[in-house]
Structure formats: C-alpha cells, structure tokens
Amino acid sequence: MQRTVALNCTYQWVKTLLLDRRYFAVVAITVLLGDAILTQLITRFIPYTEIDWGTYMKQAKIYMEGERDYTKISGPTGPLVYPAGHVYIHEWLYSVTDAGKNMRLAQQLYSLLYIVSQCLNCAIYHRAGAPNWLVLSLPLSKRLHSIYVLRLFNDCWAVIAAQAAILAYQSGADLLGTVLLSGGISVKMSVILYVPGLLVVLFKRRGLLSTLGYAVVALVVQVSLALPFLKRYPKEYLGSAFDLSRVFLYKWTVNWRFVPEDAFLSPQFAKALLVGHATALIAFGLFRWCRADGGAVKVLERGFRRPSLAAGIAPVDSSQIATILLTSNLIGVTFARSLHYQFYSWYAQQMPFLAWKSRQPVWLKITAVLAIEYAWNVYPSTRLSSTLLLCAHSCILLGMWFRADDQTVRSAHLTTVHSK
C-alpha cells in the first residue's frame, strides 16, 4: 500500500514538473546542468578532430599581419570565404589560445558557447509556449556536441547570433534583433535563411517604413564590420565573403546523395532548388503566415496604404515569431544544394519545436526527428540517409503547412470587424 502511494506521488510530481509551466525553469536548468556535465565528459574522453580550426587560425594570422585582400588570405583547407565577423572572432581566438595551439582552452570556450546556445534555445522555447518536457530533447544530439566541442566550427558563432536575435524579436527589441542577426550574417551567410520570415514579421508588426529602416540598419552593420576590407579591396571581399555561385564538393554532402554527381553539380539542379526554395517561401508567405491578418493580400494592402503603421491586425506574439523564423530557416535548409556535417548546427535545436508545432501524428513527429538525427550521424552519407533526411524535412514542413495558426481562431473576430 505504501509503495503504491509512493509511486502515485512520484508520478504526480513528475507529471507536474513536466507539464506545469511554472516549473519550466526548473526543468531547463536541470537539463542544462546535465548537458554541461555531458559536454565536459565528451571533451575529456573523446579525441578532438582537426578539420578547419587550423585554417581559421592561419587565416587570422594573415589578417593580423596586415593583409586585407580576401583573395590572399588562405589556409590549409582553402581560401577565406566567410564575412568579416568571422575574421574578428578568430582573431580573438588566435590571441587567447596561443595561436590556436591551446586546444584545451579552445574546447572549453566552445563548450561554454554550446551551453550558452542551449540556454538561448530554452529561452526561445519558453517564450514560444513550448511545454517543459520538450527541453529534455535538447542534449540528445550526438552530432551537435561533435560540431561544437570536437570540431570547433565557425557555424557555432553564427548560430548564437541568430538565436540571440530571435529572442530579441520575441521580446519586442526589433532593433537589437536586427543588429544581432546582421552580426550573425557577418560570421556566416547561412543566417540569411531567416530573412524572408523576418521580413514578414517586421512588415506585419512595424509596417513598411520601419521594415525598410531595419533593412538599412542591417546593411550599416555589414558595411561597418567589413570597412577595413571594403576600403581597399571591395570587389575581392564581396566576391569571396558573399559568393552565391560557390559549388560544394559532392563527396561531403549530407543531402541529395541519391542524385547522381553530374546532376548534383549541374547549373540546372541549382536553379531547380532555387525555384523550389522561392516557391515554398512564397506559398508560406501568401497562404500561411498571414492567415490571422486576413491573408497576405490584405496585409500588403494595409502596409502600402499606411506605410508608417503595422500591416497586421493580429498581435505578432512570441510563438508566431519563433514559428515563422524557424520555418523560414528549415525551408532554406531543405532546399540547400549541399549540406555539410557542421551545417546541422543551423537547425538541430529547432527541430523538436517545429515537430511539436506541426500537425502530424505523434509517432510521425518522433520518427521524423529521429530520422534527421540518424542521417546526420551517417558518415559518409548514403542514398538511404540522404533520402530519409529529405523525407523528414518534407514531413515537418508539411506538418507546419497544415497546422492551425496560433492566432487564427482568436483573431477571426478582429478580421471580421476590420473588414466591416
């Protein structure tokens, strides 16, 4: 009898802890502490693998010696192909890690970066209304730990900037969010994948003029950071840091492995993916992201008719901001021509949230998330793993397409009143 009572009490306590929003911080802190311990064990017992760290350090050294021509800054694995923010971060890392030789310190810095990233992600989840139990999934990615503390990829810094920007937008600090997001783009161009969704958010919440103003702010941040290079070698900088025509090697790709190499490398395949990417974004923009405001056409009409006022009529809350921005990012990832293993950091922490938000059977949500993690841990990638990855991405996006908008029901009466 006493055992039954004890089990029942334990069950009720666990249920309350995982479902009661008042205990979100307790669950998140517990998970973060456990993840911090796990990360330390990984750095202690699993060997570091050199991939791009030596190249980052060599490039930083050339920059510190006074070179500003991007075409002349190179390392063991290739030339400098990242914007100015990347250079400044690795200039600092070069200085504090004894020219990159103190790997123990470098791994500890990236361990801290990983935990900060998880903290930001927990905060995004909390503001978006995610349940407590969802954060239990965050430490489970083997590949994500590897990207941060065993490989030391620059993608990690761009991810941090993007996460901080999302949190700022959720908090209503749109100017700060724009500065942070532009800062992330200055580390790695991949952060641009959030921009289409962000334009929808800003246009709905701030209106046309303010959206244009934030675009100017983002441009000013880019120019300010790149000024040392733009002053003397603008063509070389823009051509290297923002090279949209760059073709990745087939042997490193995680996605599209089932496509023959000659087709994968063809310009036609690149154009088809670009059309697919644009089509998916336009479809979500026209038919999903503005439903609570009477549709995209109504939003555009209001935005251009009264450019100084918000174009939306429904409040753009934290849940909607996270949903739109993360979906925009996932669309970009799905249609990317080539995904390398470090690119998983771009969206790994977002998949539990998007799966939870999507309209799918629970078993299918879990299967999709597990399939994505599996695909990123197969090395080298295979036709099967890349096919599973595409299917899982498509499954989550379809689930996001068919889900009910957070605000559709409670904003319907506002739409009716406005139309009258």
Secondary structure, 3 states (H helix, E strand, C coil): CHHHHHHHHHHHHHHHHHHCHHHHHHHHHHHHHHHHHHHHHHHHHCCCCCCCHHHHHHHHHHHHCCCCCHHHCEECCEECCCCHHHHHHHHHHHHHCCCCCCHHHHHHHHHHHHHHHHHHHHHHHHHCCCCHHHHHHHHHCHHHHHHHHHCCCCHHHHHHHHHHHHHHHHCCCHHHHHHHHHHHHCCCHHHHHHHHHHHHHHHHHHCHHHHHHHHHHHHHHHHHHHHHHHCCCHHHHHHHHCCCCCCCCHHHCCCCCCCCHHHHCCHHHHHHHHHHHHHHHHHHHHHCCCHHHCCHHHHHHHHHHCCCCCCCCCCCCHHHHHHHHHHHHHHHHHCCCCCCHHHHHHCHHHHHHHHHHCCCCHHHHHHHHHHHHHHHCCCCCCHHHHHHHHHHHHHHHHHHHHCCCCCHHHHHHHHHHHHC
